[in-house]
Amino acid sequence: MQLTKENNKFITCLTQLKISCLRGEIRVKVLGINGSPHRNGNTYKLISEIFRGAETNGHKCEIVHLVDLDLDYCNWCYECYPNGVCPINDGFQEHLKKIFEADILVIGTPSINRSVTGYMKNWLDRLCTSQLIYVVDENRKVTMQSRVPAGKKAIVIVQGCTNLLQETVEPINVVMNVLGIPITERLIVPRVGLTNDDTVDKKHDVMQKAYEIGQKIK
């Protein structure tokens, strides 16, 4: 039987996966955070393409749509301060378990008024407020410590219909920085979504870059 190019690629992928398993290589858990109100929109498509790349290396991928998450607003009561447990009875504590278990966070949001969406802002608030500790010494010097388990990394996706997207990235940059989660990749996609037909999956160079980012996850 003559093998096609697609057959060869498939066999190569299976061989690499088998070799990795025999070597006992650890599979990475990748958690996607979709901050868009559109479950199947441009942000989701970019996260999915990163997942597609990651899955070629056998990594486990899961996505959370913040629009579906039972997540109330932080009321700054600081009852979470002693142990990081939020007193609000919603889906945050269960969601936090997934964050703690993940090795890589893929955080995506469209740009709304040059910032993240309300869903993403609320997620950042809840995460940062409950997992950041301020320590004040006898000289009133303040240092910050993170409750988030060490070793995590983040990939950030921002897309929108303008060229002015850098401001949108900043709230995510700040929270990841203070929580000690280094951002290894930033995928910034300007001028997409100008019309309903202007979808990111038609930008083949962008989708290829997302796929390659996923492939590089280790």
N, C-alpha and C positions, 0 to 999 in steps of 0.2 A: 504494500500500500504506500503510495506517495504521500509524504507529509507536507502539508501546506505551511506557510510562514506562521499562521495562527496556531497550528498544532505544535510547531517547534517552540513558540513562545510559552504555550501552556505547559508543555513537558518541562521546559527550563524552569518555570515558576514552581512546579511541583517538586522538581529535583532540589531546588534551593530550599524549599520549605522542609523537605525530608532531611536534608543535611543539617539545617538549623535545629530541627527537633532532636536529631541524634547527638548534636553537640550540647543539647540541654540549654539552648539560649532562651532567655526569659522574654516572653511576649509582653509588649507594652500595652497598657490600658489607656485608651484615648477617649476623652470625654468632650463632646462638642456642646457648646453653650450657644444656642441660637437666640439672639436678642431681638430678632425681627418679629413683628406681629403677623407676618406672612410665613406660614409653616413651610411652604414650598417655593419661596421667593429666591432672590439672588443670593442672599446670605446663606440660606440652606444649601443651594447648589454648590457654592464654594466650599462649605464645610464637607459636603458629601464627596466632592472631588478629592479633597485632602484625605478623607477616609478611604477612598478607592485606592489611592497611592499607598496608604499605610497598610491596607489589607493585603497588598502583594507581599509584604513581609510577615504576614500572619498575625498582625496586631489586632487586638480586640477594640472595636469602636462602638460608641453609643452616643446618641444625641439627646439633648434635653431642649425642648422648645419652652422658653420662659413664659410664653403666652399661655401655655397649658399648666404651668407650675402654680400651685396654691401658695402664693408668696405675698404676704401683707407688707405694708411699709414699716420701716424701722421707726420707732417712736423715741429713740435715744433715751431709753429708761436706764441703760447701763446695768441691768440685772444679769446680763450675759458676762459681765466683766470677770467675776471670780473664776468661772470654769468654761466659758465659751458657749454655754447652752442658752439659746434664746428662749425667753418665756412665751413668746407668741406661738399660739397653737395653730400652726399651719404646716406646710410641707417642707420648711427650710431644713430642719434637723435631719430628716431622711435624705434630702438632697445633699446635705453637707457630707454624709457618708460617702456618696459617690465621688465628690470632689476629693476627699481624703484618699480614696482607693485608686484614683486615677494617677497616671504618671505624666500625662500630657493633657493640658486643657486647650481646646481650640475655641477661642472666644470670638464670636462674630456679631457684628451689628451694622445695620444701615446707618447712614449719617442723617440725623434729623435736626434741623436748625443748627448745624455745625457741632452737634454733640451726639452722644449715644442715645438710643431710645429710652423711654421711661422704664421699660422692662429691664433693660441692661443697667440703668442707673440704680434701680432698686436692688438688683442682684448684687451690684458692687457695694452698695451701702450695707446690706445685710451681711455680706461676707466679711468686709473689712471691719465693721464695728464689732462683730462677735469674735473675730480671730486675731485682732491686733491688741497687744498689751503695751500700755505705757508704764515705764518704770522710772520713778523719780528718786534720785539719791539725796543724801543729806545736804548737798549743795544746790538742790533743786534743778539738777541737770536731768533732762528727760531723754531716755533712750526707748526705742521701740523693739518689741519682740513679737514674733509670729507664732501662732498656735498651729499653723498649717504644717504638716509633715514635710521635712526637707527633701529635696531631690526632684520636686515637680518642676516642669517647664511649661511655658505657654506659647501658643501661636495665636496671633491676633489678625482678624479679618475686618476690614472696614470698606464698605462700598457705598457709593452715592452718585447723585446726578451732577455734582459740581466737581471742580478741581480742588476745592478747599476742604480737605478731609483731615489734615494733620491735627486740627483742634479736636476732632472727634476721637482720635486715638488717645489723647492725654488722660482722660479719667481712668482708662484701663491701664495705661502706663503707671500712673500714680499708685493704684491699688496693688498691682502686681509687684511693684518695687517695694512698697512698705511691708508686704507679706512675704517677701523673699522668694518670689517666683519669677525667675528670669524669663524674658520674652526672647525666644530664639529666632522667630520669624514674624515679620509684619507684611501682610498682603493687603496693599491699599489699591483699590480699584475705583478710579474716578470716572465720571461721565458715563454711568450705566443706569438704566432705569428711567431714561428721559421720556419714554413712551412705554405702553404695555408690551409692545413687541421688542423693546430694547432690553433683552435679557442677557445675563452674563454668560450663559452657555453658548451664545453665538460668538463670543470673543475667545477664539481657540487658543491664543497665546496666553490669556489669563488662566483658562482652565488647565492648560498644560503646566503652568507654573504652580497652580494649586496641587495638581497631581504629583509633581516633583517634590514639593514640600512634604507631602505625605510619605513619599518614598524614602525621604531622608530621616524620618523618625526612627530613632533607635533607643 
